[in-house]
Amino acid sequence: MSKQNINKLLLDLGTFITLLVVSAPRFTGETIHEWLSLALGGAIVVHLLLNWNWIVEVTARLFTKSAKNSRFNYVLNWALFASGIMIMLSGLMISKSVVPFFGLTLPQNMSWKELHEVSTNITMILMGLHVAQHWNWIVSMFKRIFTPSIPAQTASPVLSIQRKDART
């Protein structure tokens, strides 16, 4: 198993857990919610960079017959990206901790809060579909990590004993 796949799995697992944590700001409080969400945005950028080859590959062959299975996943990923951008943008527009930390003030508009909530709900649905799409890869990676590998068996010296007088 490649080290890059292990890194991808760990990053994705951490990103998913962070998404679940930030989706419940009542438990973390607004300040932690905002800063953790900003970190989540960074993790998503790293996720995209690690999977950039797939993005380029699928984009290049999007309309070929061989890409049938990839089209849904491709559209799903773009929808997830767009809804994530909407969450981040609307979240920054209603920020009470991150934006003021940088000395900025933004006009208060409740439309941003509504957009934030709607895009969050859409993202959670899309994330569920995204995880479902990649479920086999996730399970196989966990199996590879947590199933001890069995070394290839070598011939037993007992089985390879030959009589000295049998040599030619």
C-alpha positions in Angstrom: 0.0 0.0 0.0 1.4 3.4 -1.0 2.2 6.0 1.6 0.3 8.5 -0.5 -2.9 6.4 -0.1 -2.5 6.2 3.6 -1.9 10.0 3.8 -5.1 10.5 1.6 -7.1 8.3 3.9 -5.9 10.0 7.1 -6.5 13.4 5.6 -10.0 12.4 4.4 -10.9 10.9 7.7 -9.7 14.0 9.6 -11.6 16.2 7.2 -14.8 14.2 7.5 -14.6 14.2 11.3 -13.9 17.9 11.3 -16.9 18.5 9.0 -19.1 16.6 11.5 -17.7 18.7 14.4 -18.1 22.1 12.7 -21.6 21.1 11.6 -22.7 21.4 15.2 -21.6 24.9 16.4 -23.9 24.6 19.5 -21.4 22.1 20.9 -18.1 23.9 20.0 -19.2 27.5 20.2 -19.0 30.1 17.5 -15.3 30.9 17.8 -14.1 27.3 17.6 -16.7 26.7 14.8 -15.3 29.5 12.7 -11.6 28.8 13.1 -12.0 25.0 12.7 -14.1 25.7 9.6 -11.2 27.8 8.2 -8.8 24.9 8.9 -11.3 22.6 7.2 -11.2 24.8 4.1 -7.4 24.3 4.1 -7.7 20.6 4.4 -10.1 20.5 1.5 -7.6 22.4 -0.7 -5.0 19.8 0.2 -7.5 17.0 -0.6 -8.0 18.5 -4.0 -4.3 18.9 -4.6 -3.7 15.2 -3.7 -6.4 14.2 -6.1 -5.5 16.6 -8.8 -4.4 13.9 -11.2 -7.8 12.2 -11.0 -9.5 15.6 -11.6 -7.4 16.2 -14.7 -7.7 12.7 -16.0 -11.5 12.6 -15.7 -11.9 16.1 -17.1 -9.9 15.0 -20.2 -12.1 12.0 -20.8 -15.4 13.3 -19.5 -17.4 12.8 -22.7 -16.0 9.5 -23.8 -17.8 6.2 -23.5 -15.3 5.0 -20.9 -16.2 7.8 -18.5 -19.8 6.8 -17.9 -19.1 5.7 -14.3 -17.0 8.8 -13.6 -19.5 11.4 -14.8 -21.8 11.2 -11.8 -18.8 11.3 -9.4 -17.3 14.3 -11.3 -20.6 16.3 -11.2 -21.1 15.3 -7.6 -17.6 16.6 -6.7 -18.1 19.9 -8.5 -21.5 20.3 -6.7 -19.7 19.6 -3.4 -17.0 22.1 -4.2 -19.5 24.8 -5.2 -21.6 24.2 -2.0 -18.4 24.3 0.1 -17.4 27.6 -1.5 -20.9 28.9 -0.6 -20.5 27.7 3.0 -17.1 29.4 3.3 -18.2 32.7 1.7 -21.5 33.0 3.6 -19.7 31.9 6.8 -17.1 34.7 6.4 -19.9 37.2 5.7 -21.6 36.3 9.1 -18.4 35.8 11.0 -18.2 37.1 14.5 -14.7 35.9 15.3 -12.4 35.3 12.2 -13.2 38.4 10.2 -13.1 40.8 13.2 -9.8 39.2 14.3 -8.3 40.7 11.1 -9.8 44.1 11.9 -12.6 43.9 9.3 -16.2 44.7 9.8 -18.9 43.5 7.4 -22.5 44.7 7.1 -25.0 42.4 8.8 -27.4 40.8 6.4 -29.5 37.8 7.5 -29.6 36.6 3.9 -26.0 35.4 4.3 -27.1 33.3 7.4 -29.9 31.7 5.4 -27.5 30.9 2.5 -25.0 29.5 5.0 -27.6 27.2 6.5 -29.0 26.0 3.1 -25.6 25.4 1.6 -24.5 23.5 4.8 -27.6 21.2 4.5 -26.9 20.7 0.8 -23.2 20.0 1.5 -24.1 17.4 4.1 -26.3 15.5 1.6 -23.6 15.7 -1.0 -20.9 14.6 1.4 -23.0 11.5 2.2 -23.2 10.7 -1.5 -19.4 11.4 -1.9 -18.6 9.0 1.0 -21.0 6.4 -0.5 -19.3 6.8 -3.9 -15.9 6.1 -2.4 -17.0 3.5 0.2 -15.3 0.6 -1.4 -12.0 2.5 -1.5 -12.4 3.5 2.2 -13.2 -0.1 3.3 -10.3 -1.6 1.3 -7.9 1.0 2.7 -8.9 0.2 6.3 -8.6 -3.5 5.5 -5.1 -3.0 4.2 -4.1 -1.0 7.2 -5.6 -3.2 9.9 -5.2 -6.6 8.4 -1.8 -8.0 9.1 0.0 -8.9 5.9 1.1 -12.5 5.5 4.6 -12.8 4.1 5.0 -15.0 1.1 5.9 -18.5 2.1 9.3 -19.7 1.2 10.1 -23.3 0.6 10.8 -25.2 3.8 14.4 -26.5 4.2 12.9 -29.8 5.3 11.0 -30.2 2.0 14.0 -29.4 -0.1 16.4 -32.0 1.2 17.9 -34.1 -1.5 20.0 -37.2 -1.2 23.6 -36.6 -1.9 23.9 -39.7 -4.1 20.9 -38.6 -6.2 22.8 -35.7 -7.7 24.0 -36.1 -11.2 
